[in-house]
Amino acid sequence: MTDEELAEFKESMEEQGEELREALAEDLGGDPEDYRAGGKRIAGGGDEE
């Protein structure tokens, strides 16, 4: 895989993730950033540290 192909792949994955977060927020409520990988959602709607 060339550097250019890798960059295109990463961009495609980010776009797909953004679309997924937007769909989750629309279906389940909240902000799309609430569904970013790595964050833990807790009952109060905030992030657990």
PLY file of the C-alpha trace (Angstrom):
ply
format ascii 1.0
element vertex 49
property float x
property float y
property float z
element edge 48
property int vertex1
property int vertex2
end_header
0.00 0.00 0.00
1.44 3.36 -0.99
1.45 6.43 1.23
-1.23 7.97 -1.00
-3.44 4.88 -0.74
-3.01 4.85 3.03
-3.97 8.54 3.28
-7.07 7.91 1.14
-8.00 4.94 3.32
-7.62 6.95 6.54
-9.74 9.77 5.11
-12.42 7.31 4.05
-12.47 5.72 7.51
-12.83 9.13 9.19
-15.71 10.07 6.89
-17.42 6.74 7.57
-16.96 7.23 11.33
-18.46 10.71 11.12
-21.49 9.38 9.24
-21.91 6.63 11.83
-21.69 9.07 14.77
-24.26 11.34 13.11
-26.64 8.40 12.55
-26.27 7.25 16.15
-26.95 10.73 17.47
-30.03 11.02 15.26
-31.39 7.61 16.31
-30.39 7.60 19.97
-30.11 11.29 20.82
-27.19 13.36 21.95
-24.33 14.91 20.06
-22.38 13.00 17.40
-19.19 13.51 19.43
-20.85 11.57 22.28
-20.34 8.48 20.15
-16.64 8.93 19.36
-14.66 5.75 20.08
-12.77 5.74 23.34
-15.22 7.80 25.36
-17.34 6.06 27.96
-20.94 7.19 28.21
-22.39 7.18 31.69
-25.95 7.48 32.97
-25.71 11.24 33.56
-24.89 11.87 29.92
-21.31 12.90 30.60
-18.02 11.18 30.09
-16.40 9.02 32.71
-12.81 10.06 33.42
0 1
1 2
2 3
3 4
4 5
5 6
6 7
7 8
8 9
9 10
10 11
11 12
12 13
13 14
14 15
15 16
16 17
17 18
18 19
19 20
20 21
21 22
22 23
23 24
24 25
25 26
26 27
27 28
28 29
29 30
30 31
31 32
32 33
33 34
34 35
35 36
36 37
37 38
38 39
39 40
40 41
41 42
42 43
43 44
44 45
45 46
46 47
47 48
